[in-house]
Amino acid sequence: MDDLQIKGFLSPAMAEQRALARQKFAEDFRRCEHESERAMARLCATEVAGMSAPTLFATAYWVKCLRACQGAILQAEFGMLPEAQTLVRGAVESLFYAVALVRRPELVLRLEDHDAIERRKQAGGMLKVPTIMQHVGDATRAQLEALASDRATRDFPTYEAAEAAGLLELYQTLYRGFSRGAAHSTLKALDHELIREADGSLTLNFGPSYDALPDTLEMIGVCLRAGIDALDGQLVPVVRAIQ
């Protein structure tokens, strides 16, 4: 067995695989990374001093979006397309919240309640599991009970963030598509893990795959362009150095 079969994506041979992918899909990577460089130029020119809480949080969501997009590019190099698509899905989710906060700063209150609701869910869930609680002291139990009794009621689901951001098109296409096709445990997501051979038989697929690489890189670029277009002059400075 060669090294890839023994170590999978942890094999040193993946360095050569990455170089081959960069060579074969050079133009796709160039277009995608151009959008990343445009976003980075704006990010580097951004000052957080004096920002209001909604603007600061929106900036942090934009950073989270850009980080996920660059992570997806790195995974795409190694032919880890489902993982790259999962990151792109997370990137566009962060973008929804960034743009929503810029357009409607008052929504920061919804985010605070949403965070409290998630804490309440986790605390309540932990309290119901005996194998967890048998290791918990009285003080921690009291803290969990206090969190579980929080009365916050206004969550802020991703759909509503996309709607407030005016980005429902991205929600219904990129976000839902990569949710079903990569991020979630759906039957569709298993398409990446199985290969149908010419004789109709199925084999497991554990290794680099580049069939969906151009489309994935294109969607990364779409996410970044949408962020730049929505946030230029609102959240980040308009930077003309990279066009």
BAGU-674426 format. One line per field, with one value per residue (C-alpha): residue number from 1; chain; x negated, y negated, z negated. Coordinates in steps of 0.1 Angstrom, whole numbers, plus 5000, padded with zeros to 4 digits. Each point is the difference from the previous one (the first is absolute). Example, Ala and Ser with C-alpha at 12.3 -4.5 7.8 and 13.67 -1.06 7.14 Angstrom:
BAGU-674426
nr: (1 / 2)
kette: (A / A)
xx: (4877 / 4986)
yy: (5045 / 4966)
zz: (4922 / 5007)
END
This chain:
BAGU-674426
nr: (1 / 2 / 3 / 4 / 5 / 6 / 7 / 8 / 9 / 10 / 11 / 12 / 13 / 14 / 15 / 16 / 17 / 18 / 19 / 20 / 21 / 22 / 23 / 24 / 25 / 26 / 27 / 28 / 29 / 30 / 31 / 32 / 33 / 34 / 35 / 36 / 37 / 38 / 39 / 40 / 41 / 42 / 43 / 44 / 45 / 46 / 47 / 48 / 49 / 50 / 51 / 52 / 53 / 54 / 55 / 56 / 57 / 58 / 59 / 60 / 61 / 62 / 63 / 64 / 65 / 66 / 67 / 68 / 69 / 70 / 71 / 72 / 73 / 74 / 75 / 76 / 77 / 78 / 79 / 80 / 81 / 82 / 83 / 84 / 85 / 86 / 87 / 88 / 89 / 90 / 91 / 92 / 93 / 94 / 95 / 96 / 97 / 98 / 99 / 100 / 101 / 102 / 103 / 104 / 105 / 106 / 107 / 108 / 109 / 110 / 111 / 112 / 113 / 114 / 115 / 116 / 117 / 118 / 119 / 120 / 121 / 122 / 123 / 124 / 125 / 126 / 127 / 128 / 129 / 130 / 131 / 132 / 133 / 134 / 135 / 136 / 137 / 138 / 139 / 140 / 141 / 142 / 143 / 144 / 145 / 146 / 147 / 148 / 149 / 150 / 151 / 152 / 153 / 154 / 155 / 156 / 157 / 158 / 159 / 160 / 161 / 162 / 163 / 164 / 165 / 166 / 167 / 168 / 169 / 170 / 171 / 172 / 173 / 174 / 175 / 176 / 177 / 178 / 179 / 180 / 181 / 182 / 183 / 184 / 185 / 186 / 187 / 188 / 189 / 190 / 191 / 192 / 193 / 194 / 195 / 196 / 197 / 198 / 199 / 200 / 201 / 202 / 203 / 204 / 205 / 206 / 207 / 208 / 209 / 210 / 211 / 212 / 213 / 214 / 215 / 216 / 217 / 218 / 219 / 220 / 221 / 222 / 223 / 224 / 225 / 226 / 227 / 228 / 229 / 230 / 231 / 232 / 233 / 234 / 235 / 236 / 237 / 238 / 239 / 240 / 241 / 242 / 243)
kette: (A / A / A / A / A / A / A / A / A / A / A / A / A / A / A / A / A / A / A / A / A / A / A / A / A / A / A / A / A / A / A / A / A / A / A / A / A / A / A / A / A / A / A / A / A / A / A / A / A / A / A / A / A / A / A / A / A / A / A / A / A / A / A / A / A / A / A / A / A / A / A / A / A / A / A / A / A / A / A / A / A / A / A / A / A / A / A / A / A / A / A / A / A / A / A / A / A / A / A / A / A / A / A / A / A / A / A / A / A / A / A / A / A / A / A / A / A / A / A / A / A / A / A / A / A / A / A / A / A / A / A / A / A / A / A / A / A / A / A / A / A / A / A / A / A / A / A / A / A / A / A / A / A / A / A / A / A / A / A / A / A / A / A / A / A / A / A / A / A / A / A / A / A / A / A / A / A / A / A / A / A / A / A / A / A / A / A / A / A / A / A / A / A / A / A / A / A / A / A / A / A / A / A / A / A / A / A / A / A / A / A / A / A / A / A / A / A / A / A / A / A / A / A / A / A / A / A / A / A / A / A / A / A / A / A / A / A / A / A / A / A / A / A)
xx: (5000 / 4987 / 4997 / 5033 / 5018 / 4984 / 5001 / 5028 / 5000 / 4972 / 4976 / 4969 / 5010 / 5028 / 4975 / 4995 / 5037 / 5005 / 4975 / 5016 / 5034 / 4985 / 4986 / 5031 / 5025 / 4977 / 5026 / 5028 / 4977 / 4988 / 5036 / 5009 / 4969 / 5005 / 5032 / 4982 / 4973 / 5026 / 5017 / 4967 / 4990 / 5032 / 4996 / 4965 / 5012 / 5028 / 4997 / 5021 / 4993 / 5032 / 5023 / 5034 / 5009 / 5020 / 4973 / 4973 / 5019 / 5007 / 4963 / 4992 / 5026 / 4983 / 4966 / 5016 / 5014 / 4966 / 4982 / 5024 / 4996 / 4963 / 5002 / 5022 / 4974 / 4974 / 5022 / 5009 / 4963 / 4999 / 5031 / 5020 / 5030 / 5028 / 4980 / 4993 / 5038 / 5008 / 4977 / 5016 / 5034 / 4987 / 4984 / 5033 / 5018 / 4976 / 5005 / 5038 / 4995 / 4973 / 5022 / 5031 / 4984 / 4987 / 5034 / 5019 / 4978 / 5029 / 4999 / 4970 / 5027 / 5013 / 4965 / 4996 / 5033 / 4990 / 4968 / 5019 / 5024 / 4971 / 4985 / 5034 / 5003 / 4966 / 5004 / 5034 / 4987 / 4971 / 5023 / 5020 / 4970 / 4991 / 4966 / 4991 / 5015 / 4984 / 4967 / 5014 / 4996 / 5027 / 4987 / 4999 / 5034 / 5014 / 4983 / 5016 / 5034 / 4997 / 4991 / 5028 / 5026 / 4991 / 5031 / 4986 / 5025 / 4988 / 4977 / 4983 / 5000 / 4978 / 5030 / 5010 / 4964 / 4999 / 5033 / 4989 / 4968 / 5019 / 4981 / 5028 / 4987 / 4967 / 5020 / 5022 / 4971 / 4966 / 5009 / 5027 / 4981 / 4969 / 5020 / 5016 / 4971 / 4972 / 5005 / 5030 / 5003 / 5023 / 5000 / 4990 / 4968 / 4990 / 4994 / 4965 / 4993 / 5010 / 4990 / 5020 / 4977 / 5006 / 5015 / 5025 / 4983 / 4993 / 4967 / 4990 / 4983 / 4974 / 4976 / 4997 / 5027 / 5001 / 5032 / 5018 / 4970 / 5008 / 5035 / 4989 / 4974 / 5026 / 5023 / 4973 / 4995 / 5038 / 5000 / 4970 / 5014 / 5034 / 4983 / 4978 / 5030 / 5022 / 4974 / 4979 / 5004 / 5023 / 4978 / 4966 / 4983 / 5003 / 4966 / 4990 / 4965 / 5013 / 5029)
yy: (5000 / 4965 / 4973 / 4984 / 5033 / 5003 / 4964 / 4984 / 4962 / 5000 / 5016 / 4978 / 5010 / 4975 / 4972 / 5012 / 5004 / 4964 / 4988 / 5020 / 4985 / 4965 / 5006 / 5016 / 4975 / 4969 / 4977 / 5010 / 4994 / 4967 / 4986 / 5012 / 4987 / 4966 / 4996 / 5011 / 4974 / 4973 / 5010 / 5001 / 4965 / 4986 / 5020 / 4987 / 4964 / 5005 / 4983 / 5014 / 4971 / 4981 / 5025 / 5005 / 5035 / 5009 / 4989 / 5017 / 5033 / 4996 / 4995 / 5032 / 5019 / 4987 / 5012 / 5034 / 5001 / 4992 / 5025 / 5027 / 4991 / 5002 / 5033 / 5014 / 4990 / 5019 / 5031 / 4998 / 5002 / 5034 / 5012 / 4999 / 4986 / 5010 / 4984 / 4969 / 4997 / 5003 / 4971 / 4979 / 5007 / 4987 / 4970 / 4989 / 5005 / 4976 / 4976 / 4999 / 4989 / 4974 / 4983 / 5003 / 4981 / 4973 / 4995 / 5003 / 4994 / 5005 / 5037 / 5003 / 5005 / 5030 / 5015 / 4995 / 5019 / 5026 / 5007 / 5003 / 5025 / 5021 / 5000 / 5009 / 5030 / 5013 / 4996 / 5016 / 5029 / 5006 / 5001 / 5028 / 5023 / 5020 / 5010 / 4963 / 4989 / 5027 / 4982 / 4965 / 4983 / 4980 / 4966 / 5010 / 5016 / 4967 / 4981 / 5024 / 4997 / 4962 / 5001 / 5025 / 4976 / 4970 / 4985 / 4986 / 5007 / 4983 / 5022 / 4988 / 5029 / 4999 / 4995 / 4968 / 4987 / 5007 / 4983 / 4969 / 4999 / 5001 / 5032 / 5026 / 5010 / 5012 / 5017 / 5020 / 5010 / 5001 / 5004 / 5026 / 5018 / 5005 / 5008 / 5030 / 5009 / 4998 / 4986 / 5021 / 5038 / 5004 / 5027 / 4974 / 4993 / 5037 / 4994 / 4989 / 5033 / 5025 / 5006 / 5020 / 5020 / 5008 / 5034 / 4984 / 5010 / 4975 / 4994 / 4977 / 4967 / 4988 / 4978 / 4967 / 4991 / 4970 / 5005 / 4971 / 4978 / 4973 / 4997 / 4999 / 4973 / 4980 / 5001 / 4988 / 4970 / 4994 / 4998 / 4977 / 4977 / 4998 / 4990 / 4973 / 4986 / 4999 / 4987 / 4975 / 4966 / 5014 / 5023 / 4999 / 4972 / 4999 / 5011 / 4995 / 5016 / 5034 / 5001)
zz: (5000 / 5008 / 4974 / 5010 / 4993 / 4966 / 4987 / 5021 / 5001 / 4974 / 5024 / 5010 / 5036 / 4997 / 5006 / 5035 / 5004 / 4990 / 5025 / 5028 / 4991 / 5000 / 5035 / 5015 / 4986 / 5000 / 5015 / 4975 / 4971 / 5014 / 5003 / 4966 / 4983 / 5017 / 4980 / 4968 / 5006 / 5006 / 4967 / 4981 / 5013 / 4984 / 4968 / 4995 / 5004 / 4974 / 4966 / 4972 / 4975 / 4993 / 5017 / 4985 / 4988 / 5031 / 5023 / 4980 / 5001 / 5037 / 5006 / 4980 / 5021 / 5032 / 4986 / 4993 / 5035 / 5016 / 4978 / 5010 / 5037 / 4999 / 4980 / 5028 / 5026 / 4981 / 4997 / 5037 / 5009 / 4983 / 5017 / 4968 / 5017 / 4976 / 4972 / 5021 / 5008 / 4963 / 4993 / 5028 / 4985 / 4966 / 5018 / 5016 / 4967 / 4983 / 5029 / 4995 / 4964 / 5009 / 5026 / 4979 / 4972 / 5023 / 5015 / 4968 / 4969 / 4976 / 5009 / 4976 / 4973 / 5018 / 5001 / 4962 / 4995 / 5025 / 4981 / 4968 / 5015 / 5013 / 4965 / 4985 / 5024 / 4992 / 4962 / 5001 / 5021 / 4977 / 4969 / 5016 / 5005 / 4969 / 5013 / 5002 / 4968 / 4979 / 5005 / 4993 / 4966 / 4982 / 5011 / 5037 / 4997 / 4987 / 5029 / 5025 / 4984 / 5001 / 5037 / 5007 / 4985 / 5022 / 5014 / 5033 / 5028 / 5032 / 5019 / 5033 / 5025 / 5031 / 5023 / 4983 / 5000 / 5038 / 5004 / 4980 / 5020 / 5034 / 5009 / 5002 / 5035 / 4984 / 4973 / 5023 / 5023 / 4985 / 4964 / 5005 / 5027 / 4980 / 4969 / 5017 / 5022 / 4975 / 4965 / 4988 / 4996 / 5030 / 5026 / 5026 / 4980 / 5004 / 5037 / 4991 / 4982 / 5026 / 5036 / 5025 / 5022 / 5037 / 4992 / 4976 / 4968 / 4972 / 4984 / 4971 / 5009 / 4975 / 5017 / 5019 / 5025 / 5022 / 5020 / 4982 / 4995 / 5026 / 4987 / 4964 / 5007 / 5019 / 4970 / 4977 / 5024 / 5000 / 4962 / 4999 / 5027 / 4983 / 4968 / 5016 / 5019 / 4969 / 4976 / 5020 / 4985 / 4973 / 4979 / 5017 / 5019 / 5037 / 5012 / 5036 / 5000 / 5011 / 5025)
END
